[in-house]
Amino acid sequence: MAAGPDDGIYVHGLWLDGARWDAAGGYLADAQPGVMYAPLPVIHFKPAAHYSPPEEQYQCPLYKTSVRAGVLSTTGQSTNFVLCVGLPAAPGTTSDTWVLQGVALLCMLNS
């Protein structure tokens, strides 16, 4: 990807905490045993007015660091929280599955 997209941006370098990306299926899947962090492929963020996320996608929180806490800003959200990213979930799972597993995206790892 030498050139950027016509609309939006490509983001590379995000990490999944508590899950992995199944490249063959194109969805969020259970983490491999013993693997804490798994790389996420390049994501194309494309702006949309009045966006409503699909119900079948897990709205995965994206944090700056693996410390999922931060100082509360004037908006009432953590300063470590960036945004939610809609990720397709593995067949037979729901958003509740991934919430209970504590799955999140990270911009950087502590190690």
N, C-alpha and C positions, 0 to 999 in steps of 0.2 A: 504494500500500500504506500506508494511513493507520494501520491496526491491525496488531498483531503476530499471529503464528500461534497457534493453540490449543496447540501443542506445539512446542518448539524456538525457534529464532531465524532471522530473515532477516539476511543479511550482504551489504552492498553496498560496492563500492569496491576489490575485489581486481583485480589485474592479472596477465595471463599474460605470461611471459617466454619467448620462443622459439616461440610458437604463437598461435593465435587461436581464438575461439569461433565456430562456424558456427551462427548462430541459426536458420537455416532447417532444418538437419538435427538440431540439438540435440547437437552433439558437438565434440570437440577437432579442429582442423584445422591445416594448415600455415600459418605466418605469411605475411602479405602481404610482398612484396619491400620492403625498406627500413623496415619497421615493427618496432621492437624490442619494444614493449610494447602489448598489446591489452587493453581492459577486459573483465572477465568479468561476465555479468549477475548479478542478485541470486541468491544461493544460500540454500536453506532447509536449515539444519542441524537435524536431528531426532535426539534421543537414542534409542539402541537398545541393549538388553542383549545381550551375546554376539554383536555384529555381525561378520559375515564378509564382506569386500568381494567383489563379483563379479569373476570372472577377466577378463571383457571390459573392465573399467574400468581406466584408468591411475590409479594411486595417486600423484597429483601432490603433491610436497612444497610446503608453504606456509611462506614465510619472512617475517620482519618487514621486512627490507630486501633490496635487490638484492645486497648483499655476503653471499654465501651461507655465510659463516663466522662463527663466534662462539666465545666461550669455552666449553669443555666444562663442563657442569654435573655435579653428583654422579651424575646418571643416565647420563652418558656421551654425551648428545646436546648439540648446539650450542644455545646460548642464543638464537640467531637463528631456529631451527627452531620452528614452531608445531605443525603436524600434517599428515597426508596427507589429501587430498581426492580422493575417487573421481570421475573424470570419464569420461564415455563417449568412446571414441576413434573417429576417422574410420573408415569401412568400409575394410577391407584393411590396417589397421595393427594393431600390437600394442603392449603396454606398452613393449617393447624399442625400438620406433621413437621413442617420446617420451623415453625415458631417454637414448638416443644423441644426441638433439637438445638435451638439457639443459633440457627444459621444466619450469618451476616457476611457482608462484603467488607473488605478492608483495603484502604489505599496503600498502606505500608505495614510491614511486619516489624516486630520489636527486635528480632534477632538479626 
